[in-house]
Amino acid sequence: MTLILPDWLITAADKPPQAGWGIRISGDVVNRVGSHAELRAAFPDDDVVEASGSILLPGFVNAHVHLYGTLAHGIPVDDAPSDFWSFLEDYWWPKVEDALDVEMITAATDYVCAEMLGSGITSFYDILEAPNAIPDALLAQKEIVERRGMRGLLSFEATQRAGERIARQGLAENATLIDSCEPGGLVGGLMCWHTTFTCSDAFITEAFGLATDRGVLSHAHVNEGIHEGLWCAETNGHRTVEHYDKLGVAGPSFLASQCVQLSERERKLLVERDVKITHMPLANCEVGGGIAPIPELIDAGATVGLGSDGYINDFFAVMRGAFLIHKARLQDPGTMPADRVLHMATLGGAAALGLERVGALEPGWAADLQLVDASLPTPLTTHNLLEQLILWRDHHHVTDVMVAGTWRVRGGEVLNTDMARLRSRTSEQAKRLWNGS
Ligand SMILES: [Zn+2]
């Protein structure tokens, strides 16, 4: 048994931070929460991690990432078309997604898992888009995530755009991964397809059925920009979320990512049907998709998690994005307060992904946690602690990270990891991708 005794404890995003409190870990869960004095008196024989100068908080849940995405950071796009459809059809699909192989994917997976751990992320959901890397790309990723000891949900984004054979393989890739994961284990799978404009109704319905049979969530990117909603309205006579509703997919076991451009009707449907949502504020800016109406959706009762989208994976930066862009959009400095942002980054993400007892440090909940250096130039108080954390901390202030009761980062170092070697291996694979070899 171990006591962790920081200066400040954040048990959950919606509870006030406690000065001079700590937690007791037993196995892979939190066993007790209390003041330092209380815990020391009750458990005098426990090991003690003296964490003075630190803030202890739940590990982050990155609810939407593309691990392979790091290979495309900085990729030259000068000769890529700027129109949405041509960009996908003539550039992104052939030159990036279709060119990915298992060697590239595993290098990026290992590097980004280490990078995420170092930034306080203990759980994540990954979407792999690489039609020519299956079968077995997901199993190769699974092996790495298990070795890293992270809580990871993996999926392959099945699509019919690359032909029927690959479409079928995509569904099988997800089913095989899901079936290979032990219930209650750290690694699991989701069923996933791309969008309404690359998958037929029959294909989506079949994928959803495979997920329902296995008791897992289904995932799709929804209305990342203006295009899908318009395409869907033109093709089907109604917009994307309405279409998913007609197909019987829009419900509590559907995870809809992005949800940037929504009609009033779509917003209402997402909430009424209890569809789970993920929000990627920085990536939405990158692609010029717009700003998702997240404060409105949360006010209406939606479950929303936060994701990096594989773009900027430092979760402090992602949280800052979420904290700031809605204030600018709504011209209201009171919208999206710090506790709401931290909620999306922890409990909201866990709830969106169906991870039980993850995202808070309460007795019986997962011992997924991080220690963050608390040496800021202004005093920390119960009232400002979350803002101080979100606005003025970064990944390099994360000193220690535990997943399911096991330390994965100590003293700012990701354990058993040569980051320089991982980085150069990833860089080699990025060069292969960029050169088309
Ligand atoms: Zn995405």
Boltz pocket constraint, residues with backbone or C-beta under 6 A from the ligand:
constraints:
  - pocket:
      binder: B
      contacts: [[A, 64], [A, 66], [A, 127], [A, 221], [A, 257], [A, 309]]
      max_distance: 6.0
